[in-house]
Amino acid sequence: MSVAPKPSTRSITLKKGEKFFLNGALLRVDGPVKIEICTADSVLLPYQIMEEKDAIAPLHKVYYYVQQALIDEKNKIWWLAQASQLLSAPDSVKDQASSEAAVEAAETGNLIEALRQLRSVIKIQYGTFNISYVEHAH
């Protein structure tokens, strides 16, 4: 007898004005709210969403482009082309090898994993994944 796996649940608390991405929809809350997500294919929490104005360093721009490919399904190919073009430019990313896992994940269509890998690389290179949106949201 096999047992079906338990769905993983994630509980998040959001403040007024915070955004999050859930399965193809970018949502903004208009007041404090606690949400329990029982099942989801793709979720970006507020601290994982990068605003365009914050994408200044090349690696941050790559993250922004991959994020937009996830959010803007209609223009996904264009966003991924922008990320690819930036990654292929000489000296665009300090450590090209460390971003390979992110590139591979993006190429196979696993954009959530690509973003996770990019956050890891950004933390290594900059010591933090600090986005000013997070600072403004508090």
N, C-alpha and C positions, 0 to 999 in steps of 0.2 A: 504494500500500500504506500503510495507516495503522498506526501503532504505538500500542498501548494505553498509557495513562499509567501511570507507576510509582506504586505505592501509597506514600503518604508514611508514613514510620515516625518514631516519637518514642520516645526512650528517657528514662525517668524513674527516679530513685533515691528511694526512700521510706524513712523512718526508722520505727521501732516506734511504733505508735499513730497514724500519719498516715492521713488519709482522702483518697480521691479518688473522683470520680464518673466512671463510664464507661458510656455508652449505657444509661442508665436504672437503673443500680445504684450505690448509695453503698457504697464498699468501705473497709475499714480493715485495714491490715497489722499482723500480730502480731510482726513482726521486720523487720530491715533487708532490703530487697529491691530489685533492679533489674528493671524491667519494660520490655520493648520492645513498644510498641503499633503494630501494623502497619496496621490500619485501624480507624477509629472515627468514628461520627457525632458524638458529643458527649463531651468530656472536660473535667473541671474538676480542676485540680491542687490539691494541698494549700493553696498560698498563695492560691488563688482561691476557696476555700470559706469563707464567713462563718458563724460561729456566731451564733445568735439573740442571745446576751448582748452581742455586739459591735456589733449593729445599733442604735446609739444616735442618731446624726444621721439626719435624714430621708432623705438620699440613700443612706446605708448601709442603712436599712430598705427602701428601694425595691430595692436590690441583693439583699438577703436574700429579699424576696418573689419576685423574678424567679428567683432561684436555686432557691427552694423549688418554684416552678412547674415548673422543669425536673426536679427530683428527685422530686417528688410528683405524678406524672402524673394520678393519680385526682382530686386537688384542684386541678389546674392553674388552672381558671377562677377559683376562689376566691382563690388567691394573686395572680393577675394583677389581679383586682378590687381587692385591697388595695393593690397597687403603683399602680394607676391613681388610686385615691382619694387616696392620699398625694401623688401628682404634681399632682393638680388642686387641692389645698388651697393657698390663698394663702400665699406666703412659705415653702412647704415645701422648695423647692430654690432655692438662690441664683440660679442661672442656668438658667431654664426652657428657653431656646433650646438650650443645650448638651446637654440631655438628650433633645432631640427625636429624634435618630438612634436612641437606645436605645428610646424609646417606639415608633417606627416598626418597628424590628426585632422587638420583643415582639409588636406587633399582627399582624405577618405570620407569627408562629410561630417566628422564628429567635432562640430564647432565648440560645443561645451568643453570638451577635453582640450581643444586647442587653446581656448581662453584660460583654462586652468593651468596649462603648461606655460603660457605667456605670463600669467601672474607670478608663477614660480621664478621664471627668468628675470622678470622685473624686480622682484624682491631681492634676488641675488645681486643684480647689477646696481640697484639703487638703495638697497637696505630696507625698502618698504614698498608697499603697493598703495601709496597715498594718493588719493584722488580728492581734489578740492571739493567735489560734490559732497563727500562725506562730511567734510568740515562745515559746509554751508547748511547741511541738513540738521545739525545739532543745535 
